[in-house]
Amino acid sequence: MKIEWINHASYVFQYKNSRIIADPWLFGSAFNDGWDLLVETQFKVEDFKNITHIWFSHEHPDHFAPQVLGKIDEKVRKNITILFQETSDKRVVNFCKKLSFKVKELPHRSKFVIEDDFSITCGKMVGIDSWLLYETSDFKLLNINDCVISNRKLCESVKKTTGEVDVLMSQFSYANWKGNPDDIKIREKSAREKLNRIKIQADVFKPKYTIPFASFVYFSHDENKYMNDSINTISTAHQYINDNTDSESIVMYPEDTWDFKSKFDSEKSIKLYEKAYSQISKLNYRSLSKTVSEEELLAASEKYLLGLRKNNSSIAMGMYRYIPFFGAKNIIIKLFDTKAYYQFGWSKGLIPIANSTSAPDIEMSSESLLYVLSYPWGFGTLMVNGRFRSKDLNHTKSSRIFMLGLMNSIDKRLTMGFILKESLSKIFGKSLSTDDDWSLHKLWPRSLKE
């Protein structure tokens, strides 16, 4: 039994005849040119010939990378089984089947035997995230990755299935927009919160070892590079874990291997990462690739609205906009590159404004706005890549306008029943859903502390 480090959130877990690679993002940018890997990956596409399974934690492009899957030789793909949480939309599994992979969907919190005394258990969390437990007769590894398991109650909920574990893997730095350029204190607070989250997890799951991971990236666009000013470096996370928990931190660099028993030299890995952190201002940063015409933006807006009207109740959409703690009738958008102003809402879509009398609710490039309007998950991508500015640090109005597209992207629909449930949840201050279910009460408006 051993682990081989790949990069970011990816590694190979080997037990007997099984080699499971998790979240293989090996190359290229993610989140609409907003993120890049901090260091280069040494694992090659050709190395998939030695892989038996691929597990994806969720559909975000730094975990599920179609450009990597497409590069794998088709003969090799036919011998690999994709492991993924059960979803109603089947989008990921259907994509993988078209590429000739074998597919196994993992029911929520149900044990799946890989071989002999080796099994895995996948648990779904709010939205699209999931965690994975690797279990043998005398060993448990829990991969939390991006799951927002941020308090003791949520940890205890997961622990009902996992029990205490030997190794914990968890994200160690913030991974989405944290304020405008001058809002350094917000980013510093968020960075501290990520470390405190690991402490809470370690206190509950009681791992002997903790592997901080899933944050080996940098914000890689001219529009978001300021976000790198307060990220937790791996040396900071390593020291924090060793000083504040009963768990020993293990830091792994691409190509490192560990058998979970031998003494591991984290300092060597840390020095290699620190070299990259020290040169972060000199790394490759992308710039705006093109200015999108107004005609193209208006056409994209029309298609976006058609999609919303097709996938949701028109009556519910009409009522939803006027519910005080949910609705947002319109927002004002300003574009970085063209300096143009637009009004956007569900009724008339994107409307050019000659002169705005108020400050914009959100600012972004025409390229980013096109992406937001071209895909139902586009606003979610924008929230992660941070290629925007907002006068409201919780970007509440913008989130309310675009949240419906995000719901639809994970096969959720706006209905009168949904509005009733979420309204009651908001009124009583308690979600009517379980910890593992989707609920707007938990996600919206998205807090900067998450």
C-alpha positions in Angstrom: 0.0 0.0 0.0 1.4 3.4 -0.9 0.5 6.9 -2.2 2.2 8.5 -5.2 1.8 12.3 -5.5 0.7 13.7 -8.8 -0.2 17.4 -8.3 -2.7 19.8 -6.6 -5.5 17.4 -5.6 -4.3 14.4 -7.5 -2.4 11.3 -6.3 -2.4 7.6 -6.9 -3.5 5.3 -4.1 -2.1 1.8 -4.6 -3.3 -1.3 -2.8 -2.4 -4.8 -4.1 -3.5 -4.8 -7.8 -5.5 -1.5 -7.7 -4.1 1.9 -8.6 -6.7 4.6 -8.2 -5.8 8.1 -9.3 -7.9 11.0 -7.9 -8.8 14.2 -9.7 -6.1 14.1 -12.4 -5.6 17.7 -13.6 -2.2 17.4 -15.1 -1.8 20.5 -17.3 -3.5 23.6 -18.7 -5.4 26.4 -17.0 -8.7 26.1 -15.1 -11.8 28.2 -14.5 -11.7 30.3 -17.7 -8.0 31.0 -17.6 -8.1 32.0 -13.9 -6.0 29.3 -12.3 -2.8 27.4 -13.1 -0.8 24.8 -11.3 1.9 26.1 -9.0 4.5 23.5 -10.1 4.8 21.2 -13.1 3.3 17.7 -13.1 5.7 14.8 -13.7 3.0 12.2 -14.3 2.5 11.8 -18.0 -0.6 10.9 -20.0 1.2 7.6 -21.0 1.3 6.7 -17.3 -2.4 6.0 -17.3 -1.6 2.6 -18.7 -0.8 1.6 -15.1 -4.1 3.0 -13.6 -7.1 0.8 -12.8 -9.5 3.5 -11.6 -10.0 7.2 -11.8 -12.1 8.9 -9.0 -13.4 12.4 -9.5 -14.5 14.3 -6.4 -16.6 16.8 -8.4 -17.0 18.5 -11.7 -14.8 21.6 -11.2 -12.0 21.7 -13.8 -9.2 21.5 -11.4 -10.6 18.0 -10.4 -12.4 16.9 -13.5 -10.2 17.9 -16.5 -11.7 16.7 -19.9 -8.6 17.9 -21.7 -6.6 15.3 -19.8 -9.0 12.5 -20.3 -9.1 13.1 -24.1 -5.4 12.7 -24.3 -5.4 9.2 -22.9 -5.1 6.5 -25.5 -8.4 4.9 -26.3 -7.1 1.3 -25.7 -6.0 2.4 -22.2 -9.3 4.2 -21.5 -11.1 0.9 -22.1 -9.3 -0.7 -19.2 -9.9 2.1 -16.7 -13.0 2.3 -14.5 -14.3 5.8 -13.6 -15.6 6.2 -10.1 -18.1 9.1 -9.5 -20.9 10.0 -7.1 -24.4 9.2 -8.3 -26.0 12.3 -9.9 -29.3 12.8 -11.6 -27.9 14.6 -14.6 -25.3 11.8 -15.4 -23.3 14.4 -17.2 -19.9 13.3 -16.0 -20.5 9.6 -16.4 -22.0 9.9 -19.8 -19.1 12.0 -20.9 -16.7 9.3 -19.7 -18.7 6.5 -21.3 -18.4 8.3 -24.7 -14.7 8.2 -24.2 -14.9 4.4 -23.8 -14.1 4.4 -20.1 -15.9 1.8 -17.9 -18.0 3.6 -15.2 -19.2 2.8 -11.7 -21.5 5.3 -10.0 -21.1 5.4 -6.3 -24.3 5.6 -4.2 -24.2 8.1 -1.3 -22.3 6.7 1.7 -22.4 3.1 0.4 -19.3 1.0 0.6 -18.0 -0.3 -2.8 -15.5 -3.1 -2.7 -12.5 -2.6 -5.0 -10.8 -5.9 -4.2 -10.4 -8.4 -1.3 -10.4 -6.3 1.9 -10.1 -2.9 0.1 -13.2 -0.7 -0.3 -14.1 2.9 -0.9 -17.1 5.0 0.3 -18.1 8.2 -1.4 -20.2 10.8 0.4 -22.0 13.8 -1.3 -22.0 17.2 0.2 -23.8 20.5 -0.5 -23.8 21.4 -4.2 -21.5 19.1 -6.3 -18.7 18.2 -3.8 -18.0 14.8 -2.5 -15.5 13.1 -0.1 -13.9 9.6 -0.4 -12.9 7.1 2.3 -10.3 4.5 1.4 -10.6 1.5 3.7 -8.7 -1.7 4.3 -8.9 -4.1 7.3 -6.5 -1.9 9.3 -6.3 1.4 7.5 -8.5 4.4 6.6 -7.7 7.5 4.5 -10.3 10.2 4.2 -10.0 12.7 1.2 -12.1 15.8 2.0 -10.7 17.9 -0.8 -13.0 20.9 -1.4 -16.0 19.8 0.7 -17.1 22.6 3.0 -16.9 20.6 6.2 -16.2 23.7 8.3 -17.6 23.0 11.7 -17.7 20.2 14.3 -21.4 19.3 13.5 -20.6 18.7 9.8 -17.5 16.7 10.8 -19.5 14.5 13.1 -22.1 13.9 10.4 -19.4 12.6 8.1 -17.7 10.7 10.9 -20.9 8.6 11.4 -19.9 6.9 8.2 -16.1 7.1 8.3 -15.2 6.8 12.0 -11.8 7.9 13.0 -9.2 7.8 10.2 -5.4 7.2 9.9 -4.8 9.8 7.2 -6.8 13.0 6.5 -6.4 15.0 3.3 -7.8 18.6 3.2 -7.6 21.8 1.3 -5.3 24.4 2.9 -5.9 27.8 1.3 -8.8 29.8 -0.1 -10.0 28.9 -3.6 -12.4 31.7 -4.8 -12.8 35.5 -4.9 -12.0 37.2 -1.7 -12.6 40.9 -2.1 -11.3 43.6 -4.3 -7.6 44.5 -4.5 -7.6 46.7 -1.4 -9.5 44.1 0.7 -6.3 42.3 2.0 -7.8 41.8 5.5 -10.6 39.7 4.0 -8.1 37.4 2.3 -6.0 37.1 5.4 -9.1 36.2 7.4 -10.1 33.6 4.9 -6.6 32.1 4.9 -6.7 31.8 8.7 -10.2 30.2 8.5 -8.9 27.5 6.1 -6.3 26.5 8.6 -8.7 26.5 11.5 -11.0 24.3 9.5 -8.3 21.7 9.2 -7.9 21.9 13.0 -11.6 21.2 13.5 -11.4 18.3 11.1 -8.3 16.8 12.8 -9.9 17.2 16.3 -12.9 15.1 15.1 -11.4 12.5 12.8 -8.2 12.2 14.9 -5.8 11.3 12.0 -2.3 10.3 12.8 -1.2 12.1 9.6 -2.7 15.0 7.7 -1.8 15.8 4.1 -2.7 19.4 3.2 -3.4 19.6 -0.5 -5.8 20.8 -3.2 -4.4 24.3 -3.0 -1.2 24.0 -5.1 -2.4 26.6 -7.6 -2.1 30.3 -8.2 -4.5 33.0 -9.5 -3.0 33.3 -13.0 -4.7 36.2 -14.8 -3.8 39.9 -14.9 -7.3 40.5 -13.5 -7.0 38.3 -10.4 -3.3 38.0 -9.6 -3.7 40.3 -6.6 -5.5 37.4 -5.0 -2.2 35.7 -4.5 -1.1 38.2 -1.8 -2.6 36.3 1.2 -2.8 32.7 0.2 -1.5 30.1 2.7 1.8 28.7 1.5 2.3 25.0 2.2 5.0 25.8 4.8 2.5 27.9 6.7 -0.1 25.1 6.6 2.5 22.4 7.6 3.6 24.4 10.6 0.1 25.2 11.7 -1.0 21.5 11.6 2.0 20.4 13.6 1.6 23.2 16.2 -2.2 23.1 16.6 -3.3 19.5 16.1 -2.2 16.1 17.4 -1.7 15.0 13.7 1.6 15.0 11.9 1.6 17.0 8.6 2.9 15.3 5.5 3.8 17.5 2.5 4.2 15.7 -0.8 5.7 17.0 -4.1 5.1 15.6 -7.6 6.6 12.1 -7.9 7.0 11.6 -4.1 5.8 8.3 -2.8 5.0 7.1 0.8 4.0 3.8 2.3 2.1 5.4 5.3 4.5 3.7 7.7 8.0 5.0 7.0 9.3 8.4 8.1 8.6 11.0 5.4 10.8 14.0 4.7 8.3 16.8 4.3 11.1 19.5 4.5 12.5 18.5 1.1 9.1 18.9 -0.5 8.4 22.1 1.3 11.7 23.6 0.0 10.7 22.8 -3.6 7.3 24.4 -3.2 8.7 27.5 -1.4 10.9 28.1 -4.4 7.8 28.3 -6.5 6.0 30.6 -4.0 9.0 32.9 -3.9 8.8 33.4 -7.7 5.0 33.6 -7.9 5.1 37.2 -9.2 7.3 36.0 -12.1 5.1 33.1 -13.1 3.0 33.1 -16.3 0.0 35.4 -16.2 -2.6 35.5 -18.9 -4.1 38.7 -20.2 -7.4 39.5 -21.9 -7.5 37.5 -25.1 -10.2 39.4 -26.9 -12.8 42.1 -26.5 -16.2 40.7 -27.2 -18.7 42.7 -29.3 -21.9 44.0 -27.9 -23.8 42.1 -30.5 -22.2 38.8 -29.3 -23.0 39.6 -25.7 -26.7 40.4 -26.5 -27.0 37.1 -28.4 -25.6 35.2 -25.5 -27.9 36.9 -23.1 -30.9 35.9 -25.2 -29.8 32.2 -25.2 -29.2 32.3 -21.5 -32.7 33.6 -20.8 -34.2 31.0 -23.1 -32.4 28.3 -21.1 -33.7 29.6 -17.8 -37.3 29.8 -19.1 -37.1 26.3 -20.5 -35.7 24.7 -17.3 -37.8 26.5 -14.6 -41.4 27.3 -13.8 -42.3 30.7 -15.3 -44.7 31.3 -12.4 -42.0 30.6 -9.9 -39.5 32.8 -11.7 -42.0 35.6 -11.7 -42.6 35.3 -8.0 -39.0 34.6 -7.0 -37.8 38.0 -8.1 -40.0 39.8 -5.6 -39.4 37.8 -2.5 -37.4 40.2 -0.3 -34.7 37.9 1.0 -34.3 36.1 -2.4 -35.2 38.2 -5.3 -33.1 40.6 -7.3 -34.8 42.4 -10.2 -31.8 43.8 -12.0 -28.1 44.4 -11.7 -25.8 46.9 -13.2 -22.7 45.5 -14.9 -19.6 47.5 -16.0 -17.0 46.1 -18.4 -13.3 46.5 -17.7 -12.2 46.7 -21.3 -14.9 48.6 -23.2 -16.1 50.7 -20.2 -19.6 50.0 -21.3 -22.5 49.7 -18.8 -25.3 47.1 -19.0 -28.4 46.3 -17.0 -29.2 42.6 -16.7 -32.3 40.9 -15.4 -34.6 37.9 -16.0 -37.3 40.0 -17.7 -35.4 41.7 -20.6 -31.9 40.2 -20.3 -28.9 42.4 -21.1 -29.7 46.0 -21.9 -27.0 48.6 -22.8 -27.0 51.7 -20.6 -25.7 55.0 -22.0 -24.9 56.5 -18.6 -25.3 54.9 -15.2 -26.3 57.1 -12.3 -25.1 54.6 -9.7 -22.1 52.5 -9.2 -22.1 49.1 -10.9 -23.0 46.0 -8.9 -20.2 44.1 -10.5 -17.4 44.8 -13.0 -15.7 42.3 -15.3 -14.3 42.0 -18.8 -16.4 41.4 -21.8 -14.7 38.0 -22.1 -15.8 37.0 -18.6 -19.4 38.3 -19.2 -19.6 36.2 -22.4 -18.6 33.1 -20.4 -21.1 33.9 -17.7 -23.9 34.1 -20.2 -22.7 31.2 -22.3 -22.9 28.5 -19.6 -25.3 28.0 -16.7 -22.3 27.4 -14.4 -20.5 30.5 -15.8 -21.2 32.7 -12.8 -19.8 29.9 -10.5 -16.6 29.9 -12.5 -16.4 33.7 -12.2 -16.8 33.4 -8.4 -13.9 31.0 -8.3 -11.5 32.6 -10.7 -12.0 36.1 -9.1 -11.8 37.9 -12.4 -14.2 40.6 -11.3 -14.8 43.5 -8.8 -17.9 44.0 -6.7 -19.1 46.9 -4.6 -20.9 44.4 -2.4 -18.4 42.1 -0.8 -20.9 39.3 -0.7 -22.0 40.2 -4.3 -25.5 39.4 -3.1 -27.6 40.9 -6.0 -25.4 39.4 -8.7 -25.5 36.0 -6.9 -29.3 36.1 -6.8 -29.6 36.9 -10.5 -27.2 34.1 -11.6 -27.9 31.5 -8.9 -30.7 30.0 -11.0 -28.3 29.1 -13.8 -26.0 27.5 -11.2 -29.0 25.5 -9.9 -29.9 24.3 -13.4 -26.3 23.3 -14.0 -26.6 20.6 -11.3 -30.0 19.6 -12.5 -32.1 21.5 -9.9 -35.2 23.4 -11.0 -37.0 26.5 -9.6 -40.6 25.4 -8.7 -43.2 26.8 -6.3 -42.4 23.9 -3.9 -38.8 24.8 -3.9 -39.5 28.5 -3.2 -41.8 27.4 -0.3 -39.2 25.2 1.3 -36.4 27.7 1.0 -38.6 30.6 2.2 -39.5 28.6 5.3 -35.8 27.7 5.8 -34.9 31.4 5.6 -37.7 32.5 8.0 -36.9 29.9 10.6 -33.1 30.2 10.2 -32.8 26.4 9.7 -32.5 24.4 6.5 -35.3 21.9 5.9 -32.7 19.7 4.0 -30.1 17.3 5.4 -26.5 18.2 5.7 -25.8 16.4 2.4 -28.6 18.0 0.4 -28.6 21.0 -1.8 -30.1 24.0 -0.1 -30.1 27.7 -1.0 -30.4 28.4 2.7 -26.8 27.2 3.1 -25.3 28.6 -0.1 -26.9 31.9 -0.7 -25.8 34.6 -0.5 -22.4 33.0 -0.5 -20.4 34.2 2.5 -16.8 35.5 2.1 -15.8 33.3 5.0 -16.6 30.1 3.0 
